[in-house]
Amino acid sequence: YDNVYNNTILNNTIDNNVHRGFRLRNGAYGNNIENNTVDGIGPNNLADNSGINIDGSMSNCYNNSVENNKFLSSRYYGVYLLDCTNNSFKQNIISNNQVDGVYLNGAGNNTFTGNTLTGNSDDGVHLYQADNNTLNENSISSSTNRGIYIDSGDAGSEGNLFYNNSFTSNFIQAQDDDEFNRWDSNNLGNYW
């Protein structure tokens, strides 16, 4: 949806859709997406085939809240954020996606709190040119590759904060290829 604001999307089930489950883009702000289930997005192997895509590449998308949803078995990402800021993800289940559970590309100042990410086929969370995001109290498990991957490619990803997260049974629990991120807050670290 382009340039939509102050809407609530509540209690929907989207099964086996050809493209994305939800898409906010081009200036979308103040929207609440709550208590939805998105299961089986595909069949094409494109980044757009994600459970939810918030795309601010043309005009920032900001202050959207995504809470208590399930993003399951997408052909690509469960959650895909592109060039957007100040969005909040709370208590979502993001599992069994064929690439990453969450992919942040150029996205900054977003928060992920209390989410469960399990069984994603590459990384649980992948940050690429993504700065100043906060991830806390998330459970990240059984990722085929890394629980969290901070990619240093191009401009890197800096100023991100990770604390009170639980990492279990990932092939690599976390990989930070940048040097300007924090893995604790006031002595509150992460469980490895």
GUPA-336270 format. One record per residue (C-alpha): residue number from 1; residue in three letters; y, x, z. Coordinates in nm, 4 decimals, padded with zeros to 6 digits. Example, Ala and Ser with C-alpha at 12.3 -4.5 7.8 and 13.67 -1.06 7.14 Angstrom:
% residues 2
 pos code        v        u        w
   1  ALA -00.4500  01.2300  00.7800
   2  SER -00.1060  01.3670  00.7140
//
This chain:
% residues 192
 pos code        v        u        w
   1  TYR  00.0000  00.0000  00.0000
   2  ASP  00.3368  00.1463 -00.1011
   3  ASN  00.6391  00.1368  00.1288
   4  VAL  00.4928 -00.1225  00.3660
   5  TYR  00.6090 -00.1387  00.7253
   6  ASN  00.5427 -00.3138  01.0567
   7  ASN  00.2154 -00.4772  00.9512
   8  THR -00.1061 -00.5187  01.1485
   9  ILE -00.4446 -00.4914  00.9784
  10  LEU -00.7011 -00.6219  01.2247
  11  ASN -01.0756 -00.7000  01.2479
  12  ASN -01.1871 -00.6341  00.8882
  13  THR -01.5140 -00.4978  00.7510
  14  ILE -01.5143 -00.3038  00.4237
  15  ASP -01.8612 -00.2105  00.2947
  16  ASN -01.9581 -00.0022 -00.0091
  17  ASN -01.6152 -00.0077 -00.1706
  18  VAL -01.5682  00.1986 -00.4889
  19  HIS -01.2487  00.3659 -00.3644
  20  ARG -01.0767  00.4118 -00.0263
  21  GLY -01.0995  00.1704  00.2611
  22  PHE -00.7266  00.1729  00.3503
  23  ARG -00.4359  00.3549  00.1870
  24  LEU -00.0803  00.3808  00.3146
  25  ARG  00.1638  00.5766  00.0990
  26  ASN  00.5189  00.6300 -00.0226
  27  GLY  00.7214  00.5531  00.2878
  28  ALA  00.4781  00.3327  00.4800
  29  TYR  00.5696  00.3251  00.8498
  30  GLY  00.5129  00.1363  01.1727
  31  ASN  00.1805 -00.0160  01.0653
  32  ASN -00.1098 -00.0819  01.3049
  33  ILE -00.4661 -00.0577  01.1795
  34  GLU -00.7015 -00.1754  01.4547
  35  ASN -01.0642 -00.2761  01.5100
  36  ASN -01.1775 -00.2382  01.1487
  37  THR -01.5019 -00.0982  01.0075
  38  VAL -01.5061  00.0967  00.6801
  39  ASP -01.8594  00.1908  00.5743
  40  GLY -01.9846  00.3533  00.2537
  41  ILE -01.6820  00.4476  00.0409
  42  GLY -01.7708  00.6038 -00.2970
  43  PRO -01.9397  00.6671 -00.5394
  44  ASN -01.6984  00.9206 -00.6924
  45  ASN -01.6574  01.2597 -00.5287
  46  LEU -01.2755  01.2426 -00.4949
  47  ALA -01.0502  01.2949 -00.1916
  48  ASP -00.9207  00.9401 -00.2431
  49  ASN -01.2668  00.8122 -00.1559
  50  SER -01.1929  00.8197  00.2149
  51  GLY -01.2159  00.5655  00.4929
  52  ILE -00.8381  00.5815  00.5342
  53  ASN -00.5825  00.7748  00.3295
  54  ILE -00.2241  00.8136  00.4516
  55  ASP -00.0345  00.9766  00.1652
  56  GLY  00.3256  01.0840  00.2155
  57  SER  00.3431  01.3139 -00.0880
  58  MET  00.6134  01.1051 -00.2598
  59  SER  00.7892  00.9773  00.0557
  60  ASN  00.6880  01.0462  00.4164
  61  CYS  00.4548  00.7995  00.5879
  62  TYR  00.5147  00.7989  00.9620
  63  ASN  00.4668  00.6199  01.2941
  64  ASN  00.1477  00.4444  01.1873
  65  SER -00.1149  00.3719  01.4538
  66  VAL -00.4876  00.3784  01.3775
  67  GLU -00.6942  00.2669  01.6766
  68  ASN -01.0495  00.1535  01.7579
  69  ASN -01.1756  00.1703  01.3987
  70  LYS -01.4997  00.2988  01.2490
  71  PHE -01.4827  00.5230  00.9409
  72  LEU -01.8429  00.5784  00.8355
  73  SER -02.0357  00.7331  00.5459
  74  SER -01.7484  00.7913  00.3016
  75  ARG -01.8235  00.9945 -00.0073
  76  TYR -01.5433  01.2360  00.0891
  77  TYR -01.3305  01.2223  00.4091
  78  GLY -01.3379  00.9720  00.6895
  79  VAL -00.9633  01.0228  00.7495
  80  TYR -00.7326  01.1929  00.4965
  81  LEU -00.3682  01.2680  00.5806
  82  LEU -00.1450  01.4185  00.3109
  83  ASP  00.2156  01.5238  00.3808
  84  CYS  00.2767  01.2689  00.6555
  85  THR  00.4064  01.2924  01.0131
  86  ASN  00.3970  01.1281  01.3551
  87  ASN  00.0886  00.9132  01.3048
  88  SER -00.1466  00.8335  01.5930
  89  PHE -00.5275  00.8077  01.5847
  90  LYS -00.6927  00.6813  01.9040
  91  GLN -01.0509  00.5971  01.9942
  92  ASN -01.1869  00.5825  01.6406
  93  ILE -01.5447  00.6612  01.5414
  94  ILE -01.5534  00.8941  01.2404
  95  SER -01.9081  00.9791  01.1402
  96  ASN -02.1517  01.0721  00.8642
  97  ASN -01.8833  01.1387  00.6023
  98  GLN -01.9978  01.3582  00.3150
  99  VAL -01.7214  01.6202  00.3429
 100  ASP -01.4916  01.6313  00.6499
 101  GLY -01.4482  01.3751  00.9218
 102  VAL -01.0709  01.4379  00.9285
 103  TYR -00.8740  01.6380  00.6702
 104  LEU -00.5053  01.7157  00.7303
 105  ASN -00.3234  01.8587  00.4281
 106  GLY  00.0453  01.9331  00.4897
 107  ALA  00.0431  01.6789  00.7731
 108  GLY  00.2404  01.7539  01.0897
 109  ASN  00.3130  01.6154  01.4357
 110  ASN  00.0169  01.3765  01.4283
 111  THR -00.1963  01.3027  01.7354
 112  PHE -00.5713  01.2458  01.7639
 113  THR -00.6824  01.1267  02.1080
 114  GLY -01.0197  01.0027  02.2304
 115  ASN -01.1896  00.9922  01.8905
 116  THR -01.5614  01.0479  01.8323
 117  LEU -01.6515  01.2603  01.5293
 118  THR -02.0202  01.3145  01.4665
 119  GLY -02.2541  01.4121  01.1834
 120  ASN -01.9899  01.4963  00.9222
 121  SER -02.1326  01.7041  00.6383
 122  ASP -01.8783  01.9886  00.6371
 123  ASP -01.6161  02.0079  00.9143
 124  GLY -01.5411  01.7596  01.1872
 125  VAL -01.1673  01.8365  01.1490
 126  HIS -01.0094  02.0573  00.8780
 127  LEU -00.6408  02.1579  00.8918
 128  TYR -00.4755  02.3002  00.5799
 129  GLN -00.1010  02.3762  00.5907
 130  ALA -00.0889  02.1346  00.8835
 131  ASP  00.1500  02.2212  01.1683
 132  ASN  00.2234  02.0920  01.5185
 133  ASN -00.0614  01.8424  01.5474
 134  THR -00.2234  01.7604  01.8834
 135  LEU -00.5940  01.6923  01.9292
 136  ASN -00.7060  01.6044  02.2794
 137  GLU -00.9978  01.4285  02.4498
 138  ASN -01.1976  01.4076  02.1252
 139  SER -01.5745  01.4478  02.1011
 140  ILE -01.6752  01.6539  01.7979
 141  SER -02.0471  01.7041  01.7415
 142  SER -02.3193  01.7750  01.4874
 143  SER -02.0919  01.8912  01.2040
 144  THR -02.2916  02.0747  00.9389
 145  ASN -02.0327  02.3550  00.9271
 146  ARG -01.7501  02.3689  01.1864
 147  GLY -01.6306  02.1326  01.4560
 148  ILE -01.2698  02.2304  01.3791
 149  TYR -01.1555  02.4577  01.0988
 150  ILE -00.7974  02.5846  01.0852
 151  ASP -00.7475  02.7160  00.7342
 152  SER -00.5052  03.0084  00.6948
 153  GLY -00.4749  02.9588  00.3176
 154  ASP -00.1265  02.9640  00.1626
 155  ALA  00.1243  02.8950  00.4430
 156  GLY -00.1413  02.8555  00.7142
 157  SER -00.1539  02.5974  00.9937
 158  GLU  00.0506  02.6768  01.3040
 159  GLY  00.1680  02.5257  01.6304
 160  ASN -00.1339  02.2978  01.6711
 161  LEU -00.2578  02.2149  02.0218
 162  PHE -00.6221  02.1500  02.1151
 163  TYR -00.7274  02.0619  02.4699
 164  ASN -00.9830  01.8552  02.6632
 165  ASN -01.1994  01.8268  02.3519
 166  SER -01.5783  01.8450  02.3642
 167  PHE -01.7576  02.0504  02.0977
 168  THR -02.1373  02.0209  02.0864
 169  SER -02.4091  02.1016  01.8325
 170  ASN -02.1747  02.2023  01.5498
 171  PHE -02.2987  02.4952  01.3410
 172  ILE -01.9743  02.6752  01.4411
 173  GLN -01.7845  02.5013  01.7216
 174  ALA -01.4359  02.6049  01.6022
 175  GLN -01.2840  02.8535  01.3590
 176  ASP -00.9124  02.9368  01.3798
 177  ASP -00.8045  03.1590  01.0893
 178  ASP -00.4423  03.1455  01.2016
 179  GLU -00.3011  03.3065  01.5143
 180  PHE -00.0309  03.0636  01.6242
 181  ASN -00.2307  02.7710  01.7650
 182  ARG -00.3044  02.6861  02.1284
 183  TRP -00.6470  02.5985  02.2675
 184  ASP -00.5338  02.4879  02.6139
 185  SER -00.2557  02.2926  02.7840
 186  ASN -00.1597  02.3804  03.1419
 187  ASN -00.5039  02.5334  03.2053
 188  LEU -00.6856  02.2404  03.0447
 189  GLY -00.9123  02.3965  02.7834
 190  ASN -01.1996  02.2600  02.5767
 191  TYR -01.5711  02.2144  02.6419
 192  TRP -01.7868  02.4344  02.4156
//
